[in-house]
Amino acid sequence: MTRSIDSPMTLRLAPLTMDHLDHVMSWVNDHEVLHYFANRQASITRDEEARYLQGLITSKTDRAYSIFSGDDYIGQCSINQIYWPAKNGRLFIVIRPQAQGQGHGSEAVSALLDLAWRELHLHKIWLIVRRENRNAQAMYLKLGFDFEGVLLDEYRVGNTYFDMVRMAIRNPNPDVA
């Protein structure tokens, strides 16, 4: 997939390329962001991140995008762990701390869902979010997600375990999926 996906508002989802490495490096070692990653607690070198991005770009089960508002880089979003037989995948999004609180997350997720339904023909998108992150849960509920359950002590960051809430949304036009 080589074309960019434009949202109805101001954001553009551009398929991830190695040209986006500098953008990703602008947040990937930010403690504020890393605190939400169970598997990324140590600093990441440019070479490590380049290898990771290359894996995403060539993956058959991941579709990753950089989020832009005009020329401004906002963050990353993706559908990962796509299980093609069931047509489902896991949503991921990160908004750079400098761009948070401006509605970009909701807009990017809406654009990503549109892509999931219209271009990937997926049936269901799921995600997990920390149980105490009520703002994110409220955003996902407004976008049409529903609760599927609570995963107790699912993530460990440092010496702290976190419960995760699983949420999902199904394609509103199941005949297409």
C-alpha positions as CSV (number, residue, x, y, z in Angstrom):
1,M,0.0,0.0,0.0
2,T,1.7,3.2,-1.1
3,R,-0.9,5.9,-1.0
4,S,-1.6,8.1,2.0
5,I,-4.9,8.0,3.7
6,D,-6.5,11.4,4.4
7,S,-8.9,11.8,7.2
8,P,-12.0,14.0,6.9
9,M,-10.4,16.6,9.0
10,T,-6.7,17.5,9.0
11,L,-4.6,14.4,9.5
12,R,-2.9,12.3,7.0
13,L,-1.8,8.7,7.6
14,A,1.3,7.9,5.5
15,P,2.5,4.3,5.2
16,L,5.6,3.9,7.3
17,T,8.9,4.1,5.5
18,M,12.5,4.3,6.6
19,D,12.3,8.1,5.9
20,H,10.2,8.3,9.0
21,L,12.9,7.1,11.3
22,D,13.9,10.5,12.6
23,H,10.3,11.3,13.4
24,V,9.9,8.0,15.4
25,M,13.2,8.7,17.2
26,S,11.7,12.0,18.4
27,W,9.5,10.1,20.9
28,V,10.7,6.5,21.1
29,N,13.0,7.2,24.1
30,D,10.6,9.7,25.9
31,H,10.0,8.3,29.4
32,E,6.4,9.7,29.3
33,V,5.7,7.5,26.3
34,L,7.8,4.4,27.3
35,H,5.9,4.2,30.6
36,Y,3.0,2.7,28.5
37,F,5.1,0.0,26.8
38,A,5.5,-3.3,28.6
39,N,8.3,-4.5,26.3
40,R,10.3,-1.2,25.8
41,Q,11.7,0.1,29.0
42,A,15.4,0.7,28.1
43,S,16.6,3.3,25.7
44,I,16.5,2.3,22.1
45,T,19.3,3.1,19.7
46,R,18.7,4.4,16.2
47,D,20.0,1.1,14.7
48,E,17.7,-0.9,16.9
49,E,14.7,1.2,15.9
50,A,15.7,1.0,12.2
51,R,15.6,-2.8,12.4
52,Y,12.3,-2.7,14.2
53,L,10.7,-0.3,11.6
54,Q,12.1,-2.4,8.7
55,G,10.4,-5.5,10.3
56,L,7.1,-3.5,10.4
57,I,7.4,-2.3,6.9
58,T,7.9,-5.8,5.5
59,S,5.5,-7.6,7.8
60,K,2.6,-9.5,6.3
61,T,0.6,-9.1,9.6
62,D,1.2,-5.4,10.4
63,R,0.2,-2.2,8.7
64,A,1.9,0.9,10.2
65,Y,1.4,4.5,9.4
66,S,3.0,7.8,10.4
67,I,0.5,10.5,11.4
68,F,0.9,14.0,10.0
69,S,-1.0,17.3,10.3
70,G,0.1,19.2,7.3
71,D,3.9,18.8,7.4
72,D,3.9,18.4,11.2
73,Y,4.6,14.9,12.5
74,I,2.1,13.8,15.1
75,G,2.8,10.2,15.9
76,Q,2.3,6.6,14.8
77,C,-0.6,4.2,14.4
78,S,-0.9,0.7,13.2
79,I,-3.0,-2.4,12.9
80,N,-0.8,-5.2,14.2
81,Q,-1.0,-9.0,14.7
82,I,-3.5,-9.2,11.8
83,Y,-5.0,-12.7,11.8
84,W,-6.1,-12.9,8.2
85,P,-8.3,-16.0,8.5
86,A,-10.5,-14.2,11.1
87,K,-10.0,-10.8,9.6
88,N,-9.0,-9.1,12.9
89,G,-6.1,-7.0,14.1
90,R,-4.8,-5.1,17.1
91,L,-4.9,-1.3,17.1
92,F,-1.8,0.7,18.2
93,I,-1.5,4.4,18.5
94,V,1.0,6.8,20.0
95,I,0.7,10.6,19.8
96,R,3.9,12.6,20.6
97,P,3.6,14.3,24.0
98,Q,3.9,17.7,22.3
99,A,0.8,16.9,20.1
100,Q,-1.4,15.4,22.8
101,G,-4.7,16.9,24.0
102,Q,-5.6,18.3,20.6
103,G,-8.0,15.6,19.3
104,H,-5.3,14.0,17.1
105,G,-5.8,10.5,18.7
106,S,-9.5,10.3,17.9
107,E,-9.0,11.6,14.4
108,A,-6.1,9.2,13.7
109,V,-8.1,6.2,15.0
110,S,-11.1,7.2,12.9
111,A,-8.9,7.3,9.8
112,L,-7.2,4.0,10.7
113,L,-10.6,2.3,11.2
114,D,-11.7,3.6,7.8
115,L,-8.6,2.1,6.3
116,A,-9.2,-1.2,8.1
117,W,-12.7,-1.5,6.8
118,R,-12.4,-0.2,3.3
119,E,-8.9,-1.3,2.2
120,L,-7.9,-4.2,4.4
121,H,-11.5,-5.6,4.6
122,L,-11.1,-6.5,8.3
123,H,-14.0,-7.6,10.4
124,K,-12.8,-6.6,13.9
125,I,-10.2,-4.3,15.5
126,W,-9.2,-4.8,19.1
127,L,-6.9,-3.1,21.5
128,I,-5.8,-3.1,25.1
129,V,-5.5,-0.1,27.3
130,R,-4.5,0.4,30.9
131,R,-7.5,-0.1,33.2
132,E,-6.9,3.3,34.9
133,N,-6.7,5.2,31.5
134,R,-10.3,6.4,31.6
135,N,-9.6,9.2,29.0
136,A,-8.5,6.7,26.4
137,Q,-11.4,4.4,27.2
138,A,-13.8,7.2,26.8
139,M,-12.3,8.1,23.4
140,Y,-12.6,4.6,22.2
141,L,-16.2,4.3,23.4
142,K,-17.1,7.5,21.5
143,L,-15.5,5.9,18.4
144,G,-17.7,2.8,18.7
145,F,-15.5,0.4,20.6
146,D,-17.0,-1.8,23.3
147,F,-15.5,-3.5,26.3
148,E,-14.6,-7.2,25.9
149,G,-12.9,-7.8,29.3
150,V,-10.2,-7.1,31.8
151,L,-6.8,-8.8,31.6
152,L,-5.5,-8.9,35.2
153,D,-1.8,-8.1,35.7
154,E,-1.3,-8.3,31.9
155,Y,1.6,-5.8,31.7
156,R,4.6,-5.3,33.9
157,V,6.5,-2.1,33.8
158,G,9.5,-2.1,36.2
159,N,8.1,-3.8,39.3
160,T,4.5,-2.8,38.8
161,Y,1.8,-4.9,37.2
162,F,-1.0,-3.3,35.3
163,D,-4.5,-4.6,34.5
164,M,-5.4,-4.0,30.9
165,V,-8.9,-3.5,29.4
166,R,-9.6,-5.2,26.1
167,M,-11.9,-3.3,23.8
168,A,-13.0,-4.0,20.2
169,I,-15.1,-2.7,17.3
170,R,-16.6,-4.6,14.4
171,N,-16.9,-3.5,10.9
172,P,-20.1,-1.6,10.6
173,N,-20.6,-3.1,7.1
174,P,-20.0,-6.8,7.6
175,D,-20.8,-7.6,4.0
176,V,-17.6,-6.0,3.0
177,A,-15.3,-7.8,5.5
